[in-house]
Amino acid sequence: MCHIQVAGRRRIRSSQLDLPMHRHGGARRGAGRPRSSSSVSHAARPRFDGGKTPLHVTLRMARGVWNLRSQRGYRCVEHALAAERAAGALRVVHFSVQGNHVHLIVEASDAPTLSRRMQGFGIRFAKRVNRMMGRARGRVLGDRYHARVLATPREVHRAVAYVLLNHAKHSAQAGRVGFVVDPFSSASTCEQLRAARVAWSVGTGPPPVAEARTWLLRSGWLRHGPIAPPAPRAD
C-alpha cells in the first residue's frame, strides 16, 4: 500500500510495508458457528396464550444454596407463593419443592405478566433464603427460570403427574412400600390424591395455590385419566 507526501515542489513517494495478517473464519469450509443438529424450528414451538395455555416453570438454585427439602427451606417457597396468590396475577396451581430446584404449574394472562411476576417471586424468595442462611445477600437462583408451554391435554397431564408424583417415583424406585403424599408439594390439594395419606405438614397452613382458570388445567387434562401413584419396585 502506498501514499504520497508533498515537500515543497518535490513529491516523494514512500511505501508502507504490508504486515502479515492471520485471518480466521472467512469463507473456508466449516468456519463460523456450527449448525444445530435439531430439525425443529423455533417457529414450530407452541405459542404461549395466557388465556388458554398453562406453563411448567422450573427454578434452579445456585451452587451452595441449602437443601430446600426442609421445613425452613419449604417455608421460603411458601412465603413467596402466598404473596403471588394474594397479588392474583400469577396463578400457581401446583408445585413441588425439590432439593435444589422448584417446579411450578402456572397460569398468567400474558408473557409480560409472567416475566414480571416471576421476577418478583424470585426476589422475594431469594430474600427469604438469604435470611434462612444467615447472610445479608448472595446469589440464590442459578439462572433464569425455564418455562415450557403446555399446549395439549396430554402435555398438561404429564406435567401435573411429573410435578406431584416426582418424589413418590424416587421412593418407589428405592423400594419404599406405601404411597405417601409429598408434603413438600401441593399434592394434598389435588382431588385425585386427597384420599392418600399425608405424612406431616411442613408449612404454616395448606399449600398456597390458586384455582385453575384455563380449560386445559381445570378439566382438559383429565381426558387422559387420573394420575396414579407409582407402584413400588419389585425385588
Sequence and secondary structure as in RCSB ss.txt:
>XXXX:A:sequence
MCHIQVAGRRRIRSSQLDLPMHRHGGARRGAGRPRSSSSVSHAARPRFDGGKTPLHVTLRMARGVWNLRSQRGYR
CVEHALAAERAAGALRVVHFSVQGNHVHLIVEASDAPTLSRRMQGFGIRFAKRVNRMMGRARGRVLGDRYHARVL
ATPREVHRAVAYVLLNHAKHSAQAGRVGFVVDPFSSASTCEQLRAARVAWSVGTGPPPVAEARTWLLRSGWLRHG
PIAPPAPRAD
>XXXX:A:secstr
 EEEEEETTEEEEEE         STTSTT SS   S    GGGS    TTT  EEEEEEB TT   SSSHHHHH
HHHHHHHHHHHH SEEEEEEEE SSEEEEEEEESSHHHHHHHHHHHHHHHHHHHHHHTT S    BSSS EEEE 
 SHHHHHHHHHHHHHHHHHHHHHTT  S EE TTBSGGGSGGGTTSEE    SSSS       SHHHHTGGGGG 
          
